[in-house]
């Protein structure tokens, strides 16, 4: 638990960098499992809109065992691993938002994969927060979690 708390503190500290790719690197290292964590643990680095969807998903999982998200969004699959080297590249940025692409090699000769972290500045702050996450399959995590159903 102490390491998780230290990791979240590190991610929150890095969220106030002016460089969105620095935030994305810190988020990957410290908050990889943000989609499975208690929303309280990631509230500093995830936007309120996405945080609400994560809470709804978590409540659904507790009630039903599984819900909308059936895989690891970083992988776009249930199983696998992320190889090295990781590359973080700013795709766009304006005053209040940015998109960072994280690319990594595919397993055993498979094509490279990438995810997009859509970031926004926290209200009344210069700190970045994850506002949406685009999986390697091109799906929006916000859209997946916002799907009606259970």
NORUR-V467379 format. One line per field, one symbol per residue. ss: DSSP state (A for helix, B for strand, O for the rest). Layout:
# NORUR-V467379
ss = ???
This chain:
# NORUR-V467379
ss = OAAAAAAAAAAAAAOOOOOAAAAAAAAAAAAOOOOOOOAAAAOOOBOAAAAAAAAAAAAAAAAAOOOOOOOBOOOOBOOOOOOOOOBBBBBBBOOOBBBBBBBBOOAAAOOOBBBBBBBBBOOOOOOBBBBBBBOOOOOBAAAAAAOOOO
